[in-house]
Amino acid sequence: MHVEVVQGDLLDQEVDVIVNAWNRNVIPWWLLLPQGVSGAIKRRGGLAPFHELAQHGPIPLGGAVVTRPGELPFRAIIHVAAINLAWRASETSIRESVRSAMRIVEERGFKSVGFPVLGSGSGGFPQDRAIEVMRSELESLSVDANVVIVVYDQPSH
């Protein structure tokens, strides 16, 4: 497995599948403010992935669910429950989310995946430490896929 950390926009990556840092799927998606990766997916990919995601019901902390990509150019979106009900991420929730996402990558035969920095947005986990945790977990796995961890780089106006 090749792991690379880049700056940019997750939705601009040339990968088979992207990971959306989601919640436990307990609160209806339409009640949540569109922010971060989820907000970008809603704006550029439409609401279809979230309608599909709602059908899965609650997701265990660290779990993952795959949906179609809506209007985005990917083969799928993997939604991971990286934050708990108090909207906080931990090293354990990040590690388990990475593991769950990569299990789907392997099962579905995706050859490349783009991750945001899990837990570092609304989850409140320090970004540099989250990247370390993600790299460590990815390096412990033996999945035949290229991985890009994307540090969001806001466009300047």
N, C-alpha and C positions, 0 to 999 in steps of 0.2 A: 504494500500500500504506500502510495506517495502522498504526503501531507504537505500542503503549502499554505502559508498565511499571507493574504494580500489585503490591500486597502482598496475600497471601491464600493459598489452597490451589488448586493447579493443577486438582485433580479437581472443584472447585466452579465452574469457569469455564463460561460458556455459549458454547462454541465447537464447531465441527464435529469437530475432531480435536485430540488432545494429543500432545506429544512426550515420550517417555520417555528420559532420559539413561541409556543402557545401556553395555555394554562391547563388546568385539570378538566376543562370543558364542562364545568358545573354551572357557570353563569352563561346565559344565552349570548351568543356571539354578537347579536344585534344590540345588546345593552352596553357593549364595550366601546370605548373611544378608539377609533382607528389610529394606532400609533405604531412605530417601529416597523418590523418586517410584516406583521399582519396588516397594518394600515397600507403599506406599499402594495401588498398582494391585492387587497380590496380595490385600491385605486387603479392598478394596472392590469389585474387579472380578473376582476369582477368578483361577484359574491358566490358563484357556484361552488368553489372549494369549501366555503364556510357552511353552506346549506348541507353539503355532503358530510362535513365534519360533525355537524350537529346530530346527525343520525347515529353516530357512534356512541353517544352518551358519555358519561364520565370516563376520564382517562386516569389510570393510576399515576402517581407522581413518578416521573422518569420513564413513563410509557410513551408509545408512539402510535400514530394512526396515519395511514396513507390515503390521499384523495387525488382525484384528477386535478390538473393544473389550471382549470378555467381557461382564460385567454392568454396565459403565459406560455412561452415556448418550451417548457420542460415536459418530461414524460409524466411527472407526478410531483406532488408536494407531500413531504413527510412532516406532520405536525407533532412536536414533542412537548410533553408536559414538564417543562423545566422549572416551573415556579409553583410553590405551594399555594394553599388557599389564602395565605396572608401576603401573597405577591412577592415572596422571597425565594431566591435560589440558594442552593448549598452545593458544596463539592459533590455530595452524593447524588443530588438531583441532576446535576450537569453530567456526571459520569454515566448514570443510568440512562439519561436521555440520549447521549452519544451512542451507547451500546444498543439501545432499542432502535434508533434510527439506522445504524449500520446493519442490524439484523434484517431490517426491511430491504436495505440496499442489496444485501447478499441474496435474500430469498427471491427478490424480483429481478436479479441480474443486472442492476444498474451499474454502469462502469465509472460514473463520476457523480460526485455529490458536493453541493455547496452548503456550508453551514454559516449562520451568523455566529457571533460570539454569544453563546448561550448564557443566560442569567445576568448579563451585564447591563441590560437596559432597565426595564421596570423591575427586574429581579434583584437589583441592588448589589450584585456580586462584582468585586473589582475586575475590570476588564483584563488586565495583564494576568491575573491569577486564573481567570476563567480560560484564557487561551492555554496556559500551562496545563490545566486540568484536562482540557479537551485533547491536547496533543498527547499527553500521557495515556489517556484512555484509548485514543486511536492507535497509538503505537503498540498497545497490548493486544490488539485485535489482528486477525489474519484474514481480512476481506480483500478480495481482488478488485479494488476500486481506487480511483484518484480522488482525493479530498482537498477541497479548498475551504479554508476558514476565512471569512470575509469580515474585515474590520470596516465598519461603515464609514465612508468618507463623504461628508455632505458636500454637494456641489456649491461652489462659491458664486455669488451673484454680483 
